[in-house]
Amino acid sequence: MKVKICGIKTVEEAQLVAKERPDFIGMVLAPSKRRISLDTVKEITDSLEGTGIKTVGVFVNPSKAEVEAALNDAGLDYIQFHGDEDKDFVGQYQSRAIKAFPSNSKLSYKERFDFPAEYILIDSPREKYYGGSGVAFNWSELPLSEIDKSRLALAGGLNPGNVGKAAAAVAPALIDVSSGVETDGVKDSKKIADFIKIIRGEI
């Protein structure tokens, strides 16, 4: 199981998170309280060079120019499409794409997994923003026998207190967290360490 720590806002936060060796670090380039500029994204990606940690930019309904700038100018490894992007658009970046859907999407799980992306992320139902509600959904609703778990990413309300149960119940390929490893809106090194160790079976 791989781990993505999302919502990184500064180089300092990125370095704090990098000490715990997650597989992915995510930055938000969509409307959100965690949104940062492309220039800041580049500073963060530069600071992580040589660590082996993959970087992800989270977008909601971006233009092709925005995606190209994020990949080519800011040096991101992956784009997470968290809006209403269609198959054709996502498919242009298939091997570097994560396509997110709310758990209550109108699309069937088969339709969701037909999207040409490396990972299909299932998140909590949408509220004010397209993601990042910090509220868990009922993982037992996932039709696991119909899902390609080698491409399944799980998000939504995960934290050190429940991620062990989620990992055991769902066994996704990737687990994604943001607010669940924060204290008062700031990334918490102990929560990050505990979260990752629980997933990796180290505690």
Number of C-alpha atoms within 10 A of each C-alpha: 14 15 21 24 28 25 27 24 21 15 18 12 16 22 15 16 21 20 12 16 19 18 19 22 26 25 30 23 21 21 14 14 12 16 16 18 12 19 12 15 27 18 14 25 22 14 15 18 12 7 11 12 17 17 24 27 27 26 23 19 15 17 11 11 9 13 22 15 13 24 20 10 13 20 21 24 18 23 26 25 26 22 19 13 17 13 15 11 16 20 17 13 18 19 15 18 23 27 28 26 24 21 23 13 14 10 12 10 19 12 9 20 20 11 20 21 25 20 25 29 28 25 27 24 19 15 10 9 15 21 22 24 18 17 15 17 19 10 17 10 8 14 11 16 7 10 16 15 16 14 16 21 26 27 28 27 20 24 23 20 13 14 20 20 15 21 18 10 12 17 19 21 19 23 26 23 26 27 22 25 22 17 11 7 12 14 23 17 17 13 17 25 17 18 25 26 15 17 22 14 8 8 10
